[in-house]
Amino acid sequence: MGMAVRIRLKRMGAKKRPFFRVVVANSTAPRDGRVLDEIGYYNPLTDPATISLNEEKVIMWLNRGAQPSEAALSLLRKTGVPEKFEQLKKSKAQS
């Protein structure tokens, strides 16, 4: 498992109408290139912006050591995933 795995955004949608998928990809893969897993999407055009994440998958990938990009991390924070992940780590450490 030498590759660094990142949780990041993949830009979809038309010109001037951005729409992003939250994906898990190798850090070396191009931005809109091959992905390992799609774990949600983010639509900045709705009001308020739509963020939909599969929390189980997000936490599974974080457990496997995937590092979120800054943009992805801010989306995760908005949905409260890092807190859940920290609680899970704490509960595992105690058991």
RADATA-V145436 format. One line per field, one symbol per residue. ss: DSSP state (@ for helix, = for strand, . for the rest). burial: 1 if it has 16 or more other ideal C-beta (glycine too) atoms within 10 Angstrom, else 0. A space follows every 50 residues. Layout:
BEGIN
ss = ???
burial = ???
END
This chain:
BEGIN
ss = ....========......========..........=======......= ===.@@@@@@@@@...==.@@@@@@@@@@.@@@@@@@@@@@@@@.
burial = 00001111110000000011111110001000001010111100000000 101000111011000101000100110010100010000000000
END
